[in-house]
């Protein structure tokens, strides 16, 4: 038995997205076949990257004037969800690069042209932790720093990073974000991890590179009562897509491989005849449905910013973060239930379930989608007290 994955309540239902998801579904066997190679090489297979580029998976958030689809956050989430049915690392890379395209849309048009006008297929990796500095000079800034962890950097032509701004004298001037071509940075290979190995989330290093004024934008101070869509959980929402897909992938594999297997050291010849197994399957399905529904609400709230031209208030934006955390918590619990239901055989190296489990376990603890952080942010908003936690609302 195999579940189907379609946009759920509140998600983008555009014909462009439906066609894109169908094309991704058609190359799913290829992505799955290359997953082990991606783990071993600690980067997504180039064959998979080419196939995804050919079907348009990297064009979800690209502006239409450059040949992209210009779709919203829900669409990017659905794409990551669909790809993760085959491989988590591949889905993570595509999701981050689509986030890079979305963030680039916020820059001046001249900066966007620098990236996409000459190469509409350009891919932008993104790290928005301000772990470098940009010192003002004539005509721009000199940027230096290291950015951990730059997922998908092996497959990107540009990078988007965040910095602490300095004036000509070296005095702090706030925070900024910049765009830089791959020729101006290097990648330090440091990604040795238990899960998401193929994401290639290495360290991006810049040493005194010049960034022209139009490719660096100042980030306003966080005002909890104003709308700041560039900070409004664009990355966390995109990264939720792989989580949802990984949960469904484990469910599909357990449903395919486990019902007819016996339970060792018992008289039960078929797991499907065992009441406990039936209960676990039902619980896991409901947990995954719950994750999908809360994810869809978060996407609907985010996409309403552009659709309705109306900002989200602090409480709604914070609830989006909580919805993301709630969805992640439910995917994590669903996978745990499924592993218990299927038995120890799922941990064999040859069994892809253990890879999906490791991938999800790693990204579920990512700071952007951390449930405890998300709940604290929402709680402070509900209480109307000062938020000393959030830097991304």
N, C-alpha and C positions, 0 to 999 in steps of 0.2 A: 504494500500500500504506500502511496506517495501523496503527501500533501501538496497543494498548489499555493503559490505565493502571488497574490495580486494586491494592488493598492487597496488599503482598508479605509474604513470610515474617516473622512476628513482629509485624506491624502489627495495628492494631485491625480486627477483622472484624465489628463489631456491625451489626445490621440498620439502626440509625439512621444510621451512617456510610455504609453502602452506598447507602441511599436518598438521602442528602445528596449524595454524589458523582455519583449519577445525575442529580439535579436540576441540579447545577452543569454537568454535561456537556451538558444540554439548552440552557443559556444560553451555552454556549461560543462559538457564532457571534456572538452579540451582543457579548460581551466582546472578541472579536478585532476586530470591526468598529469598536469604539470606541477601540481601542488607539492609533491614530495621533492621534486628537483628544486623548487623554490626554497624549501626548508634547508636542504643540504647546502645550497649556494648562498643562503641568507639574503636573497633578493628574488623578486618575482621573475619568472621566466620571461625572456624577451618575446618569445612566441606568444605568450599570453598577453603581454602589453600590446603587441601589434594587433592581435585579434580584437582586443577591447577598443583600441583606437579605431579600427576599421568599422566596428558597429556603432561608434559614436559615444561610448561610455564616458569619455573625458570631456564631452561637449555639453553636459547637462547644465552647468552654470555659466558657460561661456556666452557672452552677449551675442544676440542675433546678428549684429552688424559684422561680426567676425565669422559668421557661419555656424554659431552655436545655437542651442535651444533656448537659452535665457530662462530656464525654468527655476522654480523656487526650492526651498529647503526640503519640502516633502519629497520632491522628485529625486533630489540627491540622496536622501535617506533610502528611498525605495531602490535606487540603483545599487547602493552599497549592500542592501539586504539581499538582493537577487544574486549578486556576485558571491557573497559569503556562503551561499548554498553550496558552492564549489570549493572555495578556499578563503579563509579568513584574512591571511596576509595580503592577498590580491585585492580583496574588498577594502581593506584598510588603506592601501596605497591609492586606489582609485578615489576613495572618499576624501582623503587629504588633498589630493590634487584638484578635485572638484571644489573643495573649500578654497584652495589657492586661487582658482578662477573667480570664485564669488568675491573674495576679498579684493582682488585686482579691480573689480568693477567699481570699487569705492574710490580708487585713485583718479586723478585728473585724466582726461581723455588722452592727453599726450603720452602719459605713462602707459596707458592701456595700449596705445598704438605701438609704443616701443616693444611691447611684449608680443602682441598678436597681429599687428597689421602686416608685417612681413612673413609671419608664420602662424596662421590660424590654428595650427596643431600644437603650438607651444604649450608645455605643461609647467605649472608653477607649484613647487612644494611650499609648505608654510609652517613656520613656528612663530607663535605670537607671544612667547615669553621674552620679555625685554632683557636678554642676557648679553647685550653688547652696548657699545656707545657710538654716538654719531656727533662729531664735533663740527660746528659750523665753520665753513671756509667760503671763499668767494665762489659763488655759483652753485653751491651745494654743501655736501657734508663728507667728512672722512669717517668711514665706518670700520670698527674693529670689534671682534668678539667671537664667541663660540655658541652655537645653538644646538642644544640637545632637546628632543631627538627628532631628526629631520626625516620623517617617514617618506619613502618614495623618492628620495633625493637622487638615487641612481637613474631614475627615469625622467627627471625634470630638466628643463632648459633654463628655468629661472627659479629664484627663491624669493619668498616674502618673509621678512623677519621683523622683529621688534627691537627697539633700542631705547636707551636712556639718552635724551638729547642734552648736548652741552653747547654753550655759546662759544664765541671766539676765544674767550678767556678761560674756558673749561668749567664754567659755572653751570649747574643743572638747570634745564629748561623744560622738564617734563618728559613725556614719552612720545615716541614716534614709530611709524612703520615704514618700511622701504621695500623696493623691488631691485633685484640685482641679477644680472645674467650669470650663468654657470661658469663662464670664463673668468669671473672675478672672485670665485671662492673655490675652496677645496673640500673634499669629504674625507674625514677621518673614519676609518672602518673600526667601529667599537661595539657593534651590535651583536653580542653573544648572550642569548637569553633562552628561557625555557619555552616560551610561546611567542607567536607572531614573528617567528624567525625570518620569514620571507619579506617582512615589511621593510627590511633594510634601513631601520630607523637610526641612522648613524649621526655623527656630529658634523655640522656645517661650520667651517672656519673661514673667517674673513680677516685679512690683515691689511688695514689701512687702505681700503678701497674707496674710490670716489663715487658718490651718489649724487647726481644732479638734483636740483631743488624739486623738479616736477615729479621725481620718483621717490620722494620722501614726504609723508604726510604726518602732521602733528595729531596726536590723539588727545582730544579734550579730557579734562578731568572727569572722573565718574560722577555723574549727578543722578542719584537714584530716582529722582522725580522726572527726569527727562528721558526721551527715547533716544537710544544710541544703537541703531540696528547693526552697526559693524561690531558691536560688542555683544549683541543679543543672541548669544549661544549658537552662533552659526556653526562653529566647529563642533561643539558637543552634539548638536543635533545630527550633523552629518556622520559623526562617529557612532551614533546609535544604530545606523543601518547595518553595519557589520555584526553588531551584537544580535540584532533580531534574526539575521540570516543564519548565524552560527547556531542559535537555539533551534531553528527550524531544521537545519541540516542534521543535528544530532537526533531530533525527533524522527525525521525521515529514515535515517539509518537504523535506529532502534526498531522502528515499525517494520522495516524490511527484513531485518536479520534475527530478531529475538522471539517473536511470538511462537514459532514452531520448535524452539530449542528446549531441551529438558533442563531441569534444575538439578545440578549435581547433588548426590547424597540424599535425594528424596525420591519418592515414587512419582513425582510430577513429570510427565513426558513432554508436555507442551506448556510453555509459560502462559499462553493465552487462556489456558484452563484454570489458572491460579488467580484467585480473587485479588490478592495483593498486587499482582502485575496489572490487572485491569484497573485497579484504583490508581496506581502510579501513572499509567498512560493517560487516564482521564485528567488527573491533577496536572501533569506536565502540559497537556494540551490547553487547559484553562489558564495556566500560568503564562504560556506563550501568547494566547489570545489577549490576556490582560496587558502584556507588554506591548503588543501591537496597538491596542486601543489607546493607551496612554501616549504612545509615540505619535499616533495619528493626531491626537489633540494638540500635542506640542507643535507638530508640523503645521497644523491649521492655524494656530495662534501666530506662529512666525510668518507664514505666508500671507496672513491678513495685513501685515504692515505694508507690503507693496500693493496688494489687491485693493485694499480699502483706503489706502493713503492715511491711515490713522495709527499713531504711535501706541505702543503697549505701555500701560502703567507699570510701576515697579512691582506690584503684587503679581500681575499676570506674567511679566517676564520671569520673575522668580519661580512662579508655578511651572513655567516651561522647564526650568532647570530641574525642579522636583519631579516632573513627569518623566524626564530623561532618566533620572536616578531610579525612579520607581520601576521603569521598564527594565533597566539593567539588573536591578535586584531580582525581578521576576524571571528573567532569562537565566540568571545564575542559579536560582532555585530549581527551575525546570530542568536544567542540565544535570544537576545533582540528583534529582529524582530519577531521571532517565538512566543515569549511570548505575544507580542502585538496582533499577529494574532489570537492566540488561546483564549485569554480572561482571565479574573480573575480566572476562575475555575481551572487553572493549579496550583494555589497556595494552593489548599487544601492539607492538610497533607497526605491524602490517595493517592494523585496523585504523581507518581514518578518524573514527570517533575520538580517539585519544588526542589527535591533533586539533580537532575542533574544540575539545575541552581545554587544552592548554592555551590555544589562541584566545578563547573567550575569557579564561581566568586571568590572563595578563591584561587585556584591554579593559576588563571590568574594573580594574584598579587604577585606570588612567585618571589623572587629576581632573580632566575636563568633564568626565562623566561619573565621577565618584559619587555614589549615593549619599554618604554621610555629609559631604560638602553641600550637595544639592539640597538636602533637607534642611540644613542649617540656614542656607540662604533664604529658602521659602519661609521658614519659621520666623526669621527676623523681619521679613516683609509683612507677614500676618500680624506680628506683634507691633509693627511700626517702630522698631528700635533701630539703632545704628548698626549697619552691617560692616563688620571689621574683617569679613572673610572674603567676599567676592571681589575679584578683579575683572571677571568676565560676566557681565549680566546680559 
